[in-house]
Amino acid sequence: MTVPVCWSRVLRWSAVAMVITVALSTRMEAHESWPALLEIRERSDGRHDISWRVPLIAGARLPVRLELPKVWQTVAGPAERTQGNWVIERRTIVTGARRIGEEVLRFPGLENTINDVHVRLFRLDGTVFSAVVRPTQPLVQLRGARSWYSTAAEYTGLGFHHIMLGVDHLLFVLGLLLIVSNGRRLLKTVTAFTLAHSLTLAIATLGFASAPLEPLNAAIALSILFLGPEVVRVWRGETSLTIRFPWVVAFLFGLLHGFGFASGLSTTGMPHGELPWALLWFNVGVELGQVAFIGLCLGLVKAFHVLELRWPRWVQQMPGYAVGVCGAFWTIQRVAMMFAGR
């Protein structure tokens, strides 16, 4: 027998396994995939200055080391200091040749993390080599300047990677899906969220506005917590401003999430000349990730409808409560970290 169900109920069904897996795998943490950053700058005397920035995650240094080629010799440093949530190591090296050629840099320990390493090589002639090192292949071979499509593919991948590991952003989208009751309202809601976070992503990345990271993360967590009671109201058949006009709430909170996306882009250490290009393709990657997540949920909606599955009531409600519980946990955690001065 076919079971008639509304969008919100089916979406709760479809997200059960996904929410549980995400919550357990992230250990109730979000935005812990900050990349390390390596910058190499060529000097006119044939030497190169190296800046190696490693993030502090929950107070602990990311367990990744920088392994330079054996032919490179350190002539000054290394000098290490802590600045905010970063450990910064600086040194000056000579390469044994006038210019860096095809050397390979390795990052032992990266394979045991979910983090990337962003590499930038600034040459005296103004060309810039950039690359993203993944945990699946913790090394990079330095080369000359790259083509535009290589750069576009890199920043698109960064945006997609950022949203897929941004569990708080995905839970906010899930909360909206649990509230919205039909396809047209869903389109309006998702469009409003996209326009809002694209706007603040551009404003923040171009330097017109900024938001302190710790209060921002606390506010993003609060936006997730805000949706929890609204999901419960949907279950009870009640109404509210959020339920009647979900696109308004999506737009307002989307402005906050855009600043969060900008913090992810700012950690890439991108050259100033790449800024507009990087902004465009990073946002494309974020949108592709968001569309993929929504598509997955809607695909499961269709699959469960065709299979005519029945779930216990507590299973149906689990994703909604997961949104509220995670939002509450992150809000308390991030506010405590903010007042602790972390």
N, C-alpha and C positions, 0 to 999 in steps of 0.2 A: 504493500500500500504506500502510495506517495505521501510524504509528510509535508504539508504546507508550512513554510517557515519564513520569517522575515530576514532581511539582510543581516541585522545585528546578531541574531541568534546563530545563523550559519557561520558568520565570521568568527563568533566565539568558538564554535566547534573547530573551525579550520585552523585556528591559531593556538590551540592547546599545546600540541607537541612542540611547536616552534617556540612559544614563550618559555616553556619549561626548559628546553635545551639551551636557549639563550641565557636564561637566568642562571642556570647551573654553570655553564661554561665561562661566564664572565664573573662569577663569584660576587654578584651584585655590584660590580664595578662598571663604570662606563667611561669612555674616552681615555682608555689607558694604552692606546696604540700610538702614542706620540713617536715620531721618527727621531732618529739621531741625525746629526748634520755634520758633514765634512766639507770644509772650504779650503781650497788651495789657491793661493794668489802668487803669480809670478812677479818677481822683482827685477829691476833693471840691472842689478849686479849679478844676475844668474842664480840667485837663491830663491827659495819659495817659502812663504809663510803659511803654516797649516793651523787651522782652527778646527778642533774636534769637540763637538757639543753632544753630550749624552744626557737624556732626560732622567729626572728623578721621578719614579712612579711609586706612590704610597711611601715616600721617604727613602726608597732604596734605588740605587743606581742601576740602570738597565745593564744586564750582564753581557755587554758586547765590547770587544776590544778592537782597536785599529792596528792592523799589521801592515807595515810599510814594506816596499821592496828592499831587499838586502843591499842593493847598490846605493840606496839613499843614505846619507849620513846627517845626523842631527848636529847642528853647530850652535844652536841656542835653545835652551829649554830642555825638557818640557816643563812648563809652568801650569799648575792646575789651580782652579778656584771654583767656588760654587756661586752661582748667580740665579736667584729665584728657584725655579724647578729644573735647573740645568747644572751639570758639571762641565766646565769648559777647560780644555787643555790646549795650550798654544806652544808651538815650536817652530823653528826655522831649519830648513834642510837644504843640502846641496845634492843634486841628483847624479853628478858625475858627467853630465852632459849639459849643453847650453839650455835645452828645452826638454820638458817632459814629453816622452814619446808614447809607447804602447805598454807602459808598465801596468801591472795588475795589483790592485789593492784588495786585501782580504779583511773580513770582519768576523773573527771567531766568536762563537756564542750567539750570533744572530739567528742561527737555525733553530735555536731553542726558544724563540720569542715569536710574537705576532707583529713585531715592529719592522719598519723599513729603515734604511739609511739613505738620505739624500746627499748626493755628491755634486759639488760644483768646483770646476777648475776655471779660474779667471786668468786669461793670458794677456800679455802686454799689448798685443795687437787689437784688443777689444773683443775677441771671440770668447765664447763661454761654452765649455763642455758641461753638460748636466746629465745625471742619471739617477735612477732609483734602484737601490739594491734590495732585493726581496729575501726573506728568510729561506726560501727554497733554493737560492743560489747566492750565498753570502760573499760575493766577490764582484769586482768591476774592472774592466780594462779601459784605461784612459785613452781617449781618441780626440779627434778634432771636433769642430762645431757640427751640430746635427742638423738634419733637415727639419722643415717646419712641421711635417706630418709626424715625425718622431716625437717632437716636443708636444704636439697636440695629443698624441696617443698617451704620452706619459702623464700629462695633467688630467686627461679624462680618466685614466686608470686610478690616479690619486683621488679624484672626487668620488669615484665608485667605491674604492676601498674605504674611504673615510665614512661614507654613509652606511656601508655594510657593517662596519665595526662600531658605528655610533649607535649603540643599543638604545640610548635615551631618545634619539631622534626617531628611530623605528617604532619604539613603544608609543611615542606621541602620535605617529601616523596610525598605528593600530587602534589607539583610543578613539581617534576620529572615525575610523572605519566601523567601530562598534556602536557609535552613536548614529551615524548616517543610515537612513532607511531605504534609499533608492538610488538608482544609478545617476540620475540627473543631479541630485543634491551632492552625491559623491564627487562628480566631476567639478561642480562649483567649489566644493570644499578643498579638494586637492589643488585646483588652480589657484585659489586664494593663498594657500600655504606656499605654493611654488613661487608666486609673484612676490610675496612678502620676504621669504628668506633669500630670494635672488636679489632683491633690492638692498637689504642690509649687508649681504655678502659683498656686493659691489661697493657700497659706501664705505664699509670697514676696510676692505682690501686696498682701495684707492686712497685711504688715509683721511677721509672726510669726517669720520667719527670712529670711536672705539669704545669698548666696554671692558672693565676689569674682569679678568678671567674667572676668578673664584666666585664673585657675586653673580656673574653671568651663568656659570654652571649650576649654581643654586637656583636661579630663576628658571632655568630650563627644566630642572627636576620638579620645581613647583608647578610648571605648566602641565607636566605629566600627572602629578597628584591631583590637579584641578579636574582632570577628565574622569578620574575614578568615580566620584559621586554622580557625575552626569551619566555614566554607563548604567549605574544602579537605577537611576530615574527612568531610563529607557526600559529596563526590565519591568519596572512597576507600572508602566504606562503613563507616567507623569510627563510633564513638559517643563521647559525652562528656556531662557534666552539662547543658551548653547544648543539645545535640541532643535529649537525653531530656526536658528540662524547659525549653523555650525561653521559656515564660511567666514563669519565675522571673527569668531574665536580663533579659527585657523590662521587668519591673516594677522591678527594681533600677536599671537604667540609665535607665528612664523617669523616675525621681525626679530625676536630673541634668538631663534634657532639659526637665523642667518649670520648673526654675530658669532655663534658657535662654529659654523662652517668656516667663517673667515679665520678663526683661530687655527683651524686645521691647515688652511692654505698658507698662513703666515709662517708656519713652522718649516716650510719647505726651503727657506733661504733663497728664493728665486731672485735672479737679477732684475734690476729695475726695468730694463728694456723688455723683459718678458712679461711684465705685469698684466697688461690688458689681455694678451694672448692666454696667459695662465688662468686668469679670472674666467674667461669665456669657456675654456675647455674643462676646467675644474667644475664649473657649474653644470656643464653638460654631463659630466660623470656623476655628480650628485643626483641630477634628475634621472639618469638612467638607472641608478641604484634604487631610487624611490619608486620608479615605475616597475622595476623588477619585483620589488617587495609587494607592491599593491597587486601586480599581476599574479604573483604566487598565491596571495590570499584569495583573489577572485577565482583563480583556477581551482583551488581547493573547494571553494563554494560550489562551483559547477560539479566537481567530482562527487562531493558528498550528496548533492541533490540527486545526481544520477544513480548513485548507489543506495539511496534511500536509507541512510544510516540513522540510527537513534542513539542518543547519548544520555546518560544520567544528568539530572539537572545540575549537580555540582560540577560536572565536567564542562557543561555548557557555560557556566559562570566563571570558570577558572581564569580564562584570559582577561576578563574584565577586572577581576580582583588582582591579577598579576600586575596590570597597569597601575592600579592604585597603590598596591604594596611597594612595588619598585619605586614609584614616584615618591612615596612617603620616606622610604629608606634613603634614597639619594638626597632628598631635601634635608633630612636630619644630618646625614653624613657630611654634605657639602657646607651646610651652615656651620657645623662644628669645626670643620677644617678652616673655614673662613675666619672664625673668631679665634682659632688657635694660631692664626698667622702663617698657615702653611700655603 
